[in-house]
């Protein structure tokens, strides 16, 4: 899977928040701090951890894969890694002890684990931390909001349960960078089809998303590709090739149609 370099595609985009963003660090280091501060870097500016982005994108990818008709039969499916993983832990340990059987881990793995990784397979998609790009254009970078616990029986605020939390203000823009390694064209198309939800503002990020924060749009998506046709040129100072998302989306459409037709046959 990684023994040779087949291709690397870098996806770059800007995430523009339509609402506030709550990506909490769980603890404040300030003398008088909020109960739930946002994650900040050494410069004091908020950022979005790559792990938060990956978890959100993977979760939606798994939901989509589980919605495909006869997904497991046509080889497009997602396991439940906690309740029913695609590769049995004990069996994987046995297979990985022998080079002649280690490929069975890949053969048994679901589509999601093949792309995003598992305890036995390295991820072929990497998500960088996303840093704030327009702090100087914002009147303030973060705000403190009040929250209360709700009594489910009364439908009103419960006495004695009040807290506050910090959010990044609407209008904040973060640089998103995703690196893919040795993905087939249709696999990259699957990833891009998931990102379409984000481009349309339908993929929330962070906490408290059911109460307003976390909604933004992915804009200006750009692809750069390095493969065996331009690898030497890149290594000697050339630029990666600019690529179009549409060809990968079409590759996913074609692959899905082919697999569904085979399943029906």
C-alpha positions, 0 to 999 in steps of 0.5 A: 500500500505504501511500498511504492509512490503512486500518487499524492493529491493535496486538497486545499480550501478555505472554511468560512464559518457562517455561525460561531465555532466551538472546538473546546480544549476542556480546560482554561490556562488563564487565571479567570477563564471560561468553563469551556475555552476553544482550542488555541495555539501558542500565538493565542489564536484558535485553530481546528485540530486535524483530528476533529476534521478527520473524525467529522469527515470519516463519520459522514463517509461511513454513514454514506457507505452504510446507506448504499444498497447491498454495500457489503456485497458490492465492496462498498461498506463501512464496519462499526469499529467499536461493536463489529469491526471488519477485521477481528483483532485476534485474527489480524495478529495472526495474519500479520505475523506472516508475509504470506497472509498479511494481505488478508487484513486488507482483503477483509477491511471495509472501505472506510478502514482502507481509506481512513485507517484502522489499528491494522492499516495506516490511513491514506488520508491526512488532515492538517490542523486548520489555522485562522487566516483572517484574525486581523479582519475580525473585530474580536476573535472569540466570544463568551456565551452563557449556557444552562442545563435544561430540565427535561421534565419541565422544559426550562432551565434547571436551577443551579446548572449554569456555565459559559463557553467560548466560541470563535466568531462567525466570519472566521476563515480557516485554511483547510489542507487534506493530503491523500496518498495512493488513493484510486481515482474513485476513492478520491471521488468518494472523499470529494462527494462527502466534502460536497456536504461541507461545500454546501454548509451541511457538515457541522464541526465541533461541539454544540452543533444542534444549538447553532455553532459549527456551521460553515462552508468550504470554499475555493477547493483546489487540487494538486496532484503528484504522480509517477508522470510528474514525480521527477519534475516535482523532485527537481523543482517543478510544480505539482499539476493542478487538477479538477475534482470533476474527473474524480467524482465521475470516476466514483460515479462510474465505479459505483455504477459498475459495482451495482451492475455486477451486484445485480448480475 
